[in-house]
Amino acid sequence: MGYAKAFFEGAKLAMVVGLLLSGAGGANAADRIAFVVPSATVYPGQIVSDTALLEKQFFINAPAASQYVLSPDQAAGKVARKTLLRGKPILVSALGEPSLVTRGVPAPLVFTAGTLIITAMGTPLESGAAGDFIKIRNIDSGIIVSGTVLADGRIQVGMQ
């Protein structure tokens, strides 16, 4: 039994030495890169303020750095989709655009055909940011229509 244990310990040591000699240990592969981190925990749905962001140095492979927020401009004013932990790098995919229309809060609908413009009020069935395609219930008729959220918070319907 002692022989088998010694054999496996020796095999583990040989494997570690082999990895280090081959360069696969990764000690030389990491670069020191500055990432933007929150100064306090940010919860999903909260807007990230530029005053709550700091830069912190991390060791990471350079190609992987593009998955993370590198400048405060990339995160400021965005909404957290996931919990952002204090002092930890922020994934770009963990941030989203703030919603211009909120589910259940009436918003203006706009239909445009040439010079004809028809407006109405609708209740969004989902929240959406500029450019999002969402469903809305027309308050007057009760009919559910689809539309695109515009930058000013109106929803363009029809002729999509």
Steps between C-alpha positions, in 0.01 A plus 500: 500500500788736584660434161183598310465823698863593435454421130196732469671781694799471266270505196328818626835669557618403151180640347537835681867529399406418141230767494735762640774415251257509209380848594143381561519616861382840377734711714639677193174502301314756713516874441435771757190690385291772668131416525208708621349368824206620711590665830186345655277205409252585222184289480305403185282785378713772660666763284880511521619853582837624382589611854465140624769365265871448565791362298685198635791297358455128428710230336315346204571373150473801267252336256253440785508868604247600233226319695538750784429871543828687445387863534242672724317625187406140416313455831376843612126542452442132419273265695641196677353175366685297764637579844828691465725427795715770661858487375435235232531564122173564316408281204365699204211251477399583861391850393210619289337817378250664736133440418316792342161335540397297801260208503154617613576875478302668218708627208413683177459294181576653161395378155646685201408454133632778278362824641235321709589469868270320744573500872341302782588377846602145574609287792829321434487128580878502551769757578727615220798716409543700180479269199331212684201335332224458761129421531253767613128496580311793344315662792199606287441178303667236718677359194858381547744641245877487459731794463850637528603718794628837377773705670243748635294226675224479239420169330486484119232251391393359162699491176790328679 
